[in-house]
Amino acid sequence: MEAFLVEGGRRLEGSLRVDGAKNAVLPIMAAAILTEEEVILEDVPRITDAMHMAEILTILGCDVEQENRCVTVRSGALHGWEMPDRLSKQIRSSIFLLGPILSRFRKATVTYPGGCEIGLRPIDLHLRGLRSLGVEITESGGMIHCDGSFMRSGDVYFDYPSVGATENVMMAAVLLSGMTTIHNAAREPEIVDLQNMINAMGGHVRGAGSQMIEIEGVRRLHGVRWTPMPDRIVAGTLLAAGAITGGEIELTNAPAADMMAVLSKLREMGCVIHEEPGRLVLSAPERLSAFAQLQTQPHPGFPTDMQVQMLALLSVAQGTGVIMENVFENRFTHAGDLNRMGARILCSGRTAVVQGVEKLYGARVTARDLRGGAALVLAGLRAQGVTQVDQACLVDRGYDHLEDQLSALGAKIQRINV
C-alpha cells in the first residue's frame, strides 16, 4: 500500500498546466470502438482508471498503444462483447462500453461496475435508456445480458439527468438508422466533448450541453485524432490547494467557462481570481472566510466531485458554513478524518455544518474514495506537522501523480510505501 506524506505549513506558489479530464477521457476511449479505424487520443492523463479502461479494451480485442500521454486505439480486430469481471469491478466507467459494444455486436454481457464507495449509483437509468432503444435486458448471477437484435432509434426520457446514462445512449444510438432524442439529458461539459468527438468521426449529434440531445444515425464512423477537454475537477482541486495555503497559483489549459460554480465559491471565501481564455490566476488571503451555504447539483450547479475539497477549505475558514450534498448520500465519509485533524464538522444525513478552526494538526488518515483522498491531502497542506494519507491508490484513479503537481507548486509531499 502507498500513502502520501504531507508536511504542512507551506504557501503554494507557481504555475501548472491542467491535464485532460478523467470524466471526458473514459467515455471517449469507449467511443473509440464505434469505428474500425484508428483513433488517436492526446493529452490523456496517467491515471489508473484510464489504464484499466485500456486493459479492458485490449481484452476485448483492441490494439491499444500508450506512449507518454498519447493513446492509440485500433478496434478492427475487436471480437469480445463480454466485459472482464475483475476489471469492471475496479472501474465504474467500464459501463460506458455497454453502448458502443451493443452498437458493434448488437449484444453485450457486463457485470455491475465498481469504483468509489460514495453512495448508491444504480445503473437502472443506463438500462432503461437502452430498453427505450429496443434492447432486451436480462439479469442473472450478477451479470447483465443485453440483446440488441431489434435495436432502433427513438425517444429516451431520463427521470434524473445521469451523465453516464446520457453518454451511453448517445453512443448506442449514433449508428442506428433514424433520429434518437434524449429528454432531460445531463448537461455536463464532458458530454459536449463526447458529442464533438463523435461528430469529428462523422456522427450527427446536436444539443449536448442542453436538456435535449438529438442523434441522427449514420452508417459508419471514421477514425480521428482528438484531444479531450481539460479536467475541471483537477483544476478546482489545485485552486483549492492554493486557497487553503493562502497561496498564489496560475493554471494554464484551465476550463474556466466550465467552473463558474467553483470559482464563485472561492471568491466568496475571499480569493481573488483573474480569468483569461485557458488561464486562471488565484490569489488567496492568509485565512479564508466561510461561505454561508453550498449545495451540490447537476451541472451547471456546484459539482459533487468538488464538494469534499470545499469541506476541507471550510474547516479552516473564519466563520460557520453549511454544505448540503444532493447528489450522493455517502459523501461526508471524510468528515471524521478532518475532525481527527482538529476540524469541527457535524454531519446529519446529507448536511454538514462546519465551524471553522484556525489550525489543523497532522494525523494519519485514510482515503476512502478518489475526491475524499485529495481533500485530505489539501488538509495536510494546511495542517501543522506531518499528515499521512493512506490508500493513495484511490487518489491515483483521477489525479496524475498529485504529489508531483503539488511539489511543483512548493508543497512538501512525497509518496511512501507503508
C-alpha positions as CSV (number, residue, x, y, z in Angstrom):
1,M,0.0,0.0,0.0
2,E,1.2,3.5,-0.8
3,A,0.5,6.7,1.1
4,F,1.0,10.4,0.7
5,L,3.2,12.0,3.4
6,V,2.5,15.8,3.6
7,E,4.4,18.3,5.7
8,G,2.1,21.3,6.2
9,G,2.6,25.0,6.6
10,R,4.0,25.9,3.1
11,R,2.4,28.6,1.0
12,L,1.9,27.3,-2.6
13,E,3.1,29.4,-5.5
14,G,3.7,28.8,-9.2
15,S,2.2,27.7,-12.4
16,L,0.8,24.3,-13.7
17,R,-0.9,23.1,-16.8
18,V,-4.2,21.2,-16.3
19,D,-4.3,17.7,-17.8
20,G,-7.0,16.1,-19.9
21,A,-10.2,15.3,-18.0
22,K,-10.8,11.9,-16.5
23,N,-14.5,12.2,-17.0
24,A,-14.1,13.1,-20.6
25,V,-11.3,10.6,-21.4
26,L,-13.1,7.5,-20.2
27,P,-16.2,7.7,-22.4
28,I,-14.1,8.9,-25.3
29,M,-11.9,5.8,-25.0
30,A,-15.1,3.7,-25.1
31,A,-16.3,5.6,-28.1
32,A,-13.2,4.6,-30.0
33,I,-14.6,1.2,-30.7
34,L,-17.5,2.7,-32.7
35,T,-15.1,2.7,-35.7
36,E,-12.8,0.1,-37.0
37,E,-10.4,2.8,-38.0
38,E,-7.6,4.2,-35.8
39,V,-8.4,6.6,-33.0
40,I,-5.6,8.7,-31.5
41,L,-6.2,10.4,-28.2
42,E,-3.8,13.1,-27.0
43,D,-3.2,14.6,-23.5
44,V,-4.6,11.5,-21.7
45,P,-3.7,11.7,-18.0
46,R,-1.7,8.9,-16.5
47,I,-4.4,7.8,-14.1
48,T,-5.3,4.2,-13.1
49,D,-8.9,4.5,-14.4
50,A,-7.6,5.2,-17.9
51,M,-5.1,2.3,-17.6
52,H,-7.9,-0.1,-16.6
53,M,-10.0,1.1,-19.5
54,A,-7.1,0.4,-21.9
55,E,-6.7,-3.0,-20.4
56,I,-10.4,-3.8,-20.9
57,L,-10.3,-2.7,-24.5
58,T,-7.2,-4.9,-25.0
59,I,-9.0,-7.9,-23.6
60,L,-12.0,-7.3,-25.9
61,G,-9.6,-7.5,-28.9
62,C,-8.5,-3.9,-29.5
63,D,-4.9,-3.0,-30.2
64,V,-4.1,-0.3,-27.7
65,E,-0.8,1.6,-27.6
66,Q,0.1,4.0,-24.9
67,E,3.1,6.3,-25.2
68,N,3.6,9.2,-22.8
69,R,0.2,10.9,-22.9
70,C,-1.0,9.6,-26.2
71,V,-3.3,6.6,-26.5
72,T,-4.0,4.9,-29.9
73,V,-6.9,2.5,-30.2
74,R,-7.4,0.2,-33.2
75,S,-10.6,-1.8,-32.8
76,G,-10.7,-3.5,-36.2
77,A,-10.0,-6.9,-34.5
78,L,-12.5,-6.3,-31.7
79,H,-14.1,-9.6,-31.0
80,G,-15.4,-9.6,-27.4
81,W,-18.7,-8.5,-26.1
82,E,-18.3,-9.8,-22.6
83,M,-16.5,-7.4,-20.3
84,P,-14.0,-8.9,-17.9
85,D,-15.5,-9.2,-14.4
86,R,-12.3,-8.3,-12.4
87,L,-11.5,-5.1,-14.2
88,S,-15.2,-4.0,-14.5
89,K,-15.4,-4.1,-10.7
90,Q,-12.4,-1.8,-10.3
91,I,-13.6,0.9,-12.6
92,R,-17.2,2.2,-12.7
93,S,-16.7,3.8,-16.1
94,S,-16.5,0.3,-17.6
95,I,-20.3,0.8,-18.0
96,F,-19.5,3.3,-20.8
97,L,-18.6,0.3,-23.0
98,L,-22.1,-1.0,-22.9
99,G,-23.5,1.3,-25.6
100,P,-20.5,1.0,-28.0
101,I,-20.4,-2.8,-27.7
102,L,-24.1,-3.0,-28.4
103,S,-23.6,-0.7,-31.4
104,R,-20.8,-3.1,-32.8
105,F,-22.2,-6.5,-31.9
106,R,-25.9,-6.0,-31.1
107,K,-25.2,-7.9,-27.9
108,A,-23.2,-7.3,-24.7
109,T,-22.6,-9.0,-21.3
110,V,-21.4,-6.9,-18.4
111,T,-21.1,-7.1,-14.7
112,Y,-22.1,-4.4,-12.2
113,P,-19.4,-1.8,-12.3
114,G,-17.2,-0.8,-9.3
115,G,-15.4,2.4,-8.4
116,C,-15.5,4.6,-5.3
117,E,-18.0,3.8,-2.5
118,I,-19.6,7.3,-2.4
119,G,-23.2,6.0,-2.3
120,L,-25.7,4.2,-4.4
121,R,-25.1,4.7,-8.1
122,P,-27.5,2.3,-9.7
123,I,-27.2,1.7,-13.4
124,D,-31.0,1.4,-13.9
125,L,-31.0,4.7,-15.9
126,H,-28.5,3.2,-18.3
127,L,-30.6,0.1,-18.7
128,R,-33.9,1.9,-19.0
129,G,-32.4,4.2,-21.7
130,L,-31.2,1.2,-23.7
131,R,-34.5,-0.5,-23.4
132,S,-36.0,2.6,-25.0
133,L,-33.9,1.8,-28.0
134,G,-35.3,-1.8,-28.2
135,V,-32.6,-3.6,-26.2
136,E,-33.8,-6.7,-24.3
137,I,-32.0,-6.9,-21.0
138,T,-31.9,-9.8,-18.5
139,E,-30.0,-10.1,-15.3
140,S,-28.7,-13.4,-13.7
141,G,-25.9,-14.3,-11.5
142,G,-24.7,-10.8,-11.1
143,M,-24.4,-10.4,-14.8
144,I,-26.3,-8.2,-17.2
145,H,-27.1,-9.7,-20.6
146,C,-28.2,-7.3,-23.4
147,D,-29.7,-8.4,-26.7
148,G,-29.7,-5.6,-29.3
149,S,-31.0,-7.7,-32.2
150,F,-34.0,-5.3,-32.5
151,M,-32.3,-2.0,-31.6
152,R,-34.0,1.1,-33.1
153,S,-33.9,4.8,-32.8
154,G,-36.5,6.5,-30.6
155,D,-37.2,8.8,-27.7
156,V,-35.4,8.4,-24.4
157,Y,-36.6,10.1,-21.2
158,F,-34.5,10.2,-18.0
159,D,-36.1,10.7,-14.6
160,Y,-32.8,12.1,-13.5
161,P,-30.1,13.7,-15.7
162,S,-27.5,11.0,-15.4
163,V,-24.2,11.8,-17.1
164,G,-23.2,8.2,-17.7
165,A,-26.6,7.1,-19.0
166,T,-26.8,10.1,-21.3
167,E,-23.4,9.3,-22.8
168,N,-24.2,5.6,-23.1
169,V,-27.4,6.2,-25.0
170,M,-25.6,8.7,-27.3
171,M,-23.0,6.1,-28.2
172,A,-25.6,3.3,-28.6
173,A,-27.7,5.5,-30.9
174,V,-25.1,7.0,-33.2
175,L,-25.1,4.1,-35.7
176,L,-28.9,3.5,-35.5
177,S,-31.0,4.5,-38.5
178,G,-33.3,7.4,-37.8
179,M,-33.4,10.1,-35.1
180,T,-33.0,9.4,-31.4
181,T,-33.9,12.2,-28.9
182,I,-32.7,12.2,-25.3
183,H,-35.0,14.2,-23.0
184,N,-33.8,15.5,-19.6
185,A,-30.3,14.8,-20.6
186,A,-27.4,15.7,-18.4
187,R,-25.7,18.9,-19.3
188,E,-22.1,18.4,-18.1
189,P,-19.3,19.8,-20.4
190,E,-17.8,16.3,-20.8
191,I,-20.9,15.3,-22.7
192,V,-20.3,18.2,-25.1
193,D,-16.8,16.9,-25.5
194,L,-18.0,13.5,-26.4
195,Q,-20.5,14.9,-28.9
196,N,-17.8,16.9,-30.6
197,M,-15.5,13.9,-30.8
198,I,-18.3,11.7,-32.3
199,N,-19.1,14.5,-34.8
200,A,-15.4,14.7,-35.7
201,M,-15.7,11.0,-36.6
202,G,-18.6,11.7,-38.9
203,G,-21.5,11.5,-36.5
204,H,-24.5,13.8,-36.4
205,V,-25.2,14.7,-32.8
206,R,-26.5,18.1,-31.6
207,G,-27.8,19.6,-28.4
208,A,-25.2,18.4,-25.9
209,G,-25.0,20.9,-23.0
210,S,-28.8,21.3,-23.1
211,Q,-31.6,19.2,-21.7
212,M,-32.4,17.7,-25.1
213,I,-29.9,15.9,-27.3
214,E,-30.7,14.7,-30.9
215,I,-28.7,11.9,-32.5
216,E,-29.3,11.4,-36.2
217,G,-27.9,7.9,-37.0
218,V,-25.1,7.4,-39.6
219,R,-24.0,4.2,-41.3
220,R,-20.4,4.4,-40.2
221,L,-17.8,6.5,-38.3
222,H,-14.2,7.1,-39.3
223,G,-11.0,7.4,-37.3
224,V,-10.0,10.7,-35.6
225,R,-7.2,12.4,-33.7
226,W,-8.7,14.0,-30.6
227,T,-7.6,16.0,-27.6
228,P,-10.1,15.7,-24.6
229,M,-11.1,18.8,-22.7
230,P,-9.0,19.8,-19.6
231,D,-10.1,18.5,-16.2
232,R,-12.3,21.0,-14.4
233,I,-12.2,18.9,-11.2
234,V,-8.4,18.7,-11.2
235,A,-8.3,22.4,-11.9
236,G,-10.7,23.1,-9.0
237,T,-8.6,20.9,-6.6
238,L,-5.4,22.7,-7.5
239,L,-7.1,26.1,-6.9
240,A,-8.3,24.8,-3.6
241,A,-4.8,23.8,-2.7
242,G,-3.7,27.3,-3.4
243,A,-6.6,28.7,-1.4
244,I,-6.1,26.6,1.7
245,T,-2.5,27.6,1.9
246,G,-3.0,31.3,1.3
247,G,-1.1,30.9,-1.9
248,E,-1.0,32.3,-5.4
249,I,-1.1,29.9,-8.3
250,E,-1.6,30.1,-12.1
251,L,-3.3,27.4,-14.1
252,T,-3.0,27.1,-17.9
253,N,-5.2,25.0,-20.1
254,A,-7.9,25.7,-17.5
255,P,-11.6,25.3,-18.4
256,A,-12.7,28.5,-16.7
257,A,-16.0,28.6,-18.5
258,D,-17.0,25.2,-17.1
259,M,-16.0,26.1,-13.5
260,M,-18.3,29.1,-12.7
261,A,-19.9,27.5,-9.6
262,V,-16.5,26.6,-8.1
263,L,-14.9,30.0,-8.9
264,S,-17.9,31.7,-7.4
265,K,-17.5,29.9,-4.0
266,L,-13.7,30.5,-3.9
267,R,-14.4,34.2,-4.5
268,E,-17.0,34.1,-1.7
269,M,-14.3,32.8,0.6
270,G,-12.0,35.8,-0.2
271,C,-9.9,34.6,-3.1
272,V,-9.2,36.9,-6.0
273,I,-9.3,35.1,-9.3
274,H,-8.3,36.5,-12.6
275,E,-9.7,34.8,-15.7
276,E,-8.5,34.7,-19.3
277,P,-9.3,32.2,-22.0
278,G,-7.5,29.0,-20.9
279,R,-5.8,30.7,-17.9
280,L,-6.7,31.2,-14.2
281,V,-4.7,33.0,-11.6
282,L,-5.8,32.7,-7.9
283,S,-4.6,34.8,-5.0
284,A,-5.8,33.7,-1.6
285,P,-6.0,35.6,1.7
286,E,-4.0,34.4,4.7
287,R,-7.2,33.0,6.1
288,L,-10.3,32.2,4.1
289,S,-13.8,33.4,5.1
290,A,-16.7,30.8,5.4
291,F,-19.4,30.8,2.8
292,A,-22.9,30.6,4.2
293,Q,-24.1,27.6,2.2
294,L,-23.2,25.3,-0.6
295,Q,-25.5,22.8,-2.3
296,T,-24.3,20.2,-4.9
297,Q,-26.4,19.9,-8.0
298,P,-26.1,18.5,-11.6
299,H,-24.3,20.9,-13.9
300,P,-24.3,23.9,-14.1
301,G,-24.8,23.7,-10.3
302,F,-21.9,23.0,-7.9
303,P,-20.2,19.7,-8.8
304,T,-20.4,16.9,-6.3
305,D,-16.8,16.0,-7.2
306,M,-15.6,19.3,-5.6
307,Q,-17.8,19.1,-2.5
308,V,-15.3,17.4,-0.1
309,Q,-12.4,19.7,-1.2
310,M,-14.6,22.6,-0.2
311,L,-15.4,20.9,3.1
312,A,-11.6,20.9,3.8
313,L,-11.4,24.6,2.9
314,L,-14.4,25.4,5.1
315,S,-12.9,23.6,8.0
316,V,-10.2,26.3,8.3
317,A,-12.2,29.3,7.2
318,Q,-13.3,32.0,9.6
319,G,-17.0,31.6,10.5
320,T,-19.5,28.8,10.1
321,G,-20.9,27.3,6.9
322,V,-23.3,24.6,5.7
323,I,-22.8,22.1,2.9
324,M,-25.7,20.1,1.5
325,E,-25.0,17.0,-0.7
326,N,-27.8,16.5,-3.1
327,V,-26.2,14.0,-5.5
328,F,-24.7,11.2,-3.4
329,E,-25.8,10.1,0.0
330,N,-22.4,9.0,1.3
331,R,-20.0,11.8,0.6
332,F,-19.2,13.0,4.1
333,T,-17.2,9.9,5.0
334,H,-14.0,12.0,5.3
335,A,-15.5,14.4,7.9
336,G,-14.3,12.1,10.6
337,D,-10.8,12.2,9.3
338,L,-10.9,16.0,9.2
339,N,-12.2,16.1,12.7
340,R,-9.2,13.9,13.8
341,M,-7.1,16.7,12.4
342,G,-8.8,19.3,14.6
343,A,-11.8,20.3,12.4
344,R,-15.3,20.9,13.8
345,I,-17.7,19.3,11.4
346,L,-21.1,18.0,12.4
347,C,-22.9,15.8,9.8
348,S,-26.5,14.8,9.8
349,G,-27.7,12.9,6.7
350,R,-26.8,14.9,3.7
351,T,-25.9,18.1,5.6
352,A,-22.7,19.1,7.2
353,V,-22.3,22.1,9.5
354,V,-18.7,23.3,9.7
355,Q,-17.4,25.7,12.3
356,G,-14.0,26.9,11.0
357,V,-10.9,26.5,13.2
358,E,-7.7,28.4,13.0
359,K,-5.4,25.4,13.0
360,L,-5.4,21.8,11.8
361,Y,-2.9,19.2,13.1
362,G,-1.1,16.4,11.2
363,A,-2.5,12.9,11.7
364,R,-2.6,9.5,10.0
365,V,-5.8,9.4,7.9
366,T,-7.2,7.2,5.2
367,A,-8.6,7.9,1.7
368,R,-11.9,6.2,1.2
369,D,-12.6,7.5,-2.3
370,L,-10.9,9.5,-5.0
371,R,-12.0,13.0,-4.2
372,G,-12.0,12.5,-0.4
373,G,-8.4,11.4,-0.6
374,A,-7.5,14.5,-2.4
375,A,-9.3,16.6,0.2
376,L,-7.3,15.0,3.0
377,V,-4.1,15.9,1.1
378,L,-5.4,19.5,1.0
379,A,-6.0,19.5,4.7
380,G,-2.5,18.2,5.2
381,L,-1.1,21.1,3.3
382,R,-2.6,23.4,5.9
383,A,-2.0,21.3,9.0
384,Q,0.8,21.8,11.5
385,G,3.1,18.8,11.4
386,V,3.0,15.8,9.2
387,T,-0.1,14.1,7.7
388,Q,-0.1,10.6,6.3
389,V,-2.9,9.9,3.8
390,D,-3.2,6.1,3.3
391,Q,-4.7,4.4,0.2
392,A,-3.0,6.8,-2.3
393,C,-4.2,4.3,-5.0
394,L,-7.7,5.8,-4.8
395,V,-6.4,9.3,-5.5
396,D,-4.4,7.9,-8.5
397,R,-7.8,7.0,-10.1
398,G,-8.3,10.6,-11.1
399,Y,-5.1,12.6,-10.4
400,D,-1.9,12.1,-12.4
401,H,0.7,11.9,-9.7
402,L,-0.9,14.5,-7.4
403,E,2.3,14.6,-5.3
404,D,4.3,15.8,-8.3
405,Q,1.8,18.5,-9.2
406,L,1.7,19.9,-5.7
407,S,5.5,19.6,-5.3
408,A,5.9,21.8,-8.4
409,L,3.9,24.5,-6.5
410,G,6.2,24.3,-3.5
411,A,4.4,21.7,-1.3
412,K,6.5,19.2,0.7
413,I,4.8,16.0,-0.2
414,Q,6.0,12.5,-1.1
415,R,4.7,9.1,-1.9
416,I,5.8,6.3,0.5
417,N,5.3,2.6,0.9
418,V,3.5,1.5,4.1
